Amino acid sequence: MASMTQHANTIQALPFLPYGRQVIGEDDIAAVVAALRSAWLTTGPRVNEFEQAVADFCGVRHGVAVSSGTAALHAAMAAIGIGPGDEVIVPAMTFAATANAVVYQGGTPVFADVEADTLLLDPNSVKEQISARTKAIVAVDYAGQPCDYKALRAIADRNGLRLVADACHSLGAESDGKKVGTLADCTVFSFHPVKHITTGEGGMVVTEDAVLAASMWRFRNHGIATDHRQREAIGTWQYEMVELGYNYRITDFQSALGMSQLLKLPAFIERRRRIAGQYSEAFSGSPAIRPLAIRPETVSAWHLYVVQLAGGIFREKAFRQLRERGIGVNVHYLPVHLHPFYQERFGLRPGLCPVAEAAYEVILSLPIWPGMDDDQVARVVREMSALCDNRL
Ligand SMILES: *Cc1c(COP(=O)(O)O)cnc(C)c1O
């Protein structure tokens, strides 16, 4: 009995800290309830409002809201015309969806390596991977920090390539004083609960290009040029499917949640920045815990707080010890070309992207989300120190 009580107390005192999670307030709940009470559950007025709000936030003209970040990547690949025989350069260090979207279109993802200190797409590796079949580059703003878009834009322009940003980590970030959303031809966001704002599932592509936007609006609705609401407004039942699309629509109540969350995005990012600052300060003297380098021209949105372990701290042991103590560390990511599907389908092997592969062995993502309080941050720092003290 005594030990059960103690066990219960321990659990209560030390709740599991996930690496990321949503923050939902009563205002969000009220916004969703209002949408549920309205006439529109799926594509209604809130979808367009949400698209415009995100586009305005980024300082671009168009937003195309879809059912996930993955659907947004797929829509972007379709809009820029990726098809069989086309190659698209993607970083090895990303979530599999970045490359999967190329494969959905019948294209071939070609993996480029990343820089050792930031784990961002290395422009020199991109150059080496360009062939006569290359059509586009997808940059991934790993952990929330924008890539070197100046270099990537120069490479894209010189070679007649499209530049797409997978900004699922970097909503609200900046580079050279320019907002993410304005740095590529198309910029993709995810609204999964671990991302900066959530709609449950959801995603968006923002672009300055009206032709690309129109193509993506069709793509999310079966390739049909008008939606149900537009037809109702002009009093017609007629529609034409002009190309092959999908049902990638987001709902009106998800868009209501997205708009409510967007109001709090600056505060969410500010809280993430403060947590990251506390970690960086705590680890600054440690040779064993090395945070990612920050490029001076960027303002990160801090989706992840990634450290590279050194000095005799082994990742597997660190992962196990921290998880046992309720610290929900994670590993982002196994380099995509090492997944069995990519090895088998495209004949890829270890050794293709040595920097990403070496980083994979030593990276750990620490808990960071806007609802974390200072005590929770201090607890993570304490457990990281214990890890260093125990290593001998
Ligand atoms: C989250 C994420 C995606 C996919 O987003 P979903 O909304 O989960 O489909 C794609 N790329 C990166 C880099 C991501 O982090």
PDBQT file of the ligand as one rigid body, heavy atoms in Angstrom, charges set to zero:
ROOT
HETATM    1  C1  LIG A 401       5.240  17.182 -40.186  1.00  0.00    +0.000 C 
HETATM    2  C2  LIG A 401       6.056  17.161 -41.429  1.00  0.00    +0.000 A 
HETATM    3  C3  LIG A 401       5.528  16.790 -42.673  1.00  0.00    +0.000 A 
HETATM    4  C4  LIG A 401       4.162  16.192 -42.853  1.00  0.00    +0.000 C 
HETATM    5  O1  LIG A 401       3.134  16.857 -42.281  1.00  0.00    +0.000 OA
HETATM    6  P1  LIG A 401       1.756  16.101 -41.908  1.00  0.00    +0.000 P 
HETATM    7  O2  LIG A 401       0.832  17.228 -41.617  1.00  0.00    +0.000 OA
HETATM    8  O3  LIG A 401       2.040  15.235 -40.731  1.00  0.00    +0.000 OA
HETATM    9  O4  LIG A 401       1.344  15.319 -43.108  1.00  0.00    +0.000 OA
HETATM   10  C5  LIG A 401       6.333  16.919 -43.785  1.00  0.00    +0.000 A 
HETATM   11  N1  LIG A 401       7.603  17.357 -43.696  1.00  0.00    +0.000 NA
HETATM   12  C6  LIG A 401       8.158  17.666 -42.515  1.00  0.00    +0.000 A 
HETATM   13  C7  LIG A 401       9.571  18.141 -42.488  1.00  0.00    +0.000 C 
HETATM   14  C8  LIG A 401       7.408  17.570 -41.343  1.00  0.00    +0.000 A 
HETATM   15  O5  LIG A 401       7.975  17.854 -40.167  1.00  0.00    +0.000 OA
ENDROOT
TORSDOF 0
